[in-house]
Amino acid sequence: MTSAILSAPSVSVRAPAKVNLELRVGPPRPDGFHPLATVYQAVSLFDQVTIRAGDDWSVEISGSRALGVPADETNLALRAARLLAERHDIDEPVEIFIDKEIPVAGGMAGGSADAAATLVACDWFWDLGLSKEELATVAAELGSDVPFLLHGGTALGTGRGEIITPVLTRGTYHWVFAPSDIGLSTPDVYRQFDEHNEAVGFTPPEPASSPALMAALMSGNPEQLAPVLMNDLEGSAIDLRPELEEIIVEGRHLGALAGIVSGSGPTIAFLAADHESAIDLAVGLTATGVVTDTYRATGPVPGATIRGVPRVD
Ligand code: C5P
């Protein structure tokens, strides 16, 4: 595939996965979405999207996490390319190649990363010259997380998660991610959240991010960040996948400063004290057999970034 791509003008863009350091969820809005106050961090686990001109619109997926990604019209990267083309009266179909490393339906925004990368790639390829803000408007139509994956770094997401405000942070955080073989559906997790609240008669307050989290991020100290990591969807993800609790407990035993469900799950994100502790934790988790696979990553990292420029042979 690579040689075929390189024999024609192409552009490659890499986009990171995300973890939610804080995910505060309010009661459902009339449109069905939930108001959020979430602090996203982009981490160094990447999908790479390459595009080139094609006779028709298409998408092809390869890489360690390709299984289960639709290669049809429902693919979010393909939808991103088509939407951007429609908005700018472009009639130049592209072939999209996705090299997938981010777990699918894992709560790490893999599909959104592909969409963000595709928007950046198409903007370059079609010479649209759009600003990040203009791309973010299209991104928000594709999914709540997509604007953040354009942005990267560490940022507050409000609205349904699509309104992005940068957050000041110091230092680099070391993460170990424990993915599950079977993904969780985001709508199912939000539904479980609503049903549980209804059953116990609880109305969530309007979501707000915590000053303690912002202070921890300014300190650059993972020991200060660990106790303030918070995910309102964690209980719902665990209701649907009780085994996640065991993974969190095991990670804490093995020295993780904290373990939380990433976004709507089922991936578990462990915060480690430093690089060495992250290696020990990753090895320990697989050795105990509670997970089959782990990823180490650091954050924050930049959002969707051009990697390879078009070339003509
Ligand atoms: O925006 P996105 O396409 O990622 O959302 C997927 C689904 O997750 C939505 O259809 C909705 O069920 C749920 N969701 C929500 N509130 C949000 C974001 C997502 O209820 N703020």
Residues whose N, C-alpha, C, O or C-beta is under 5 A from the ligand:
A	BS01	C5P	G32 F33 H34 L36 L142 G143 S144 D145 R160 G161 T186 P187 Y190
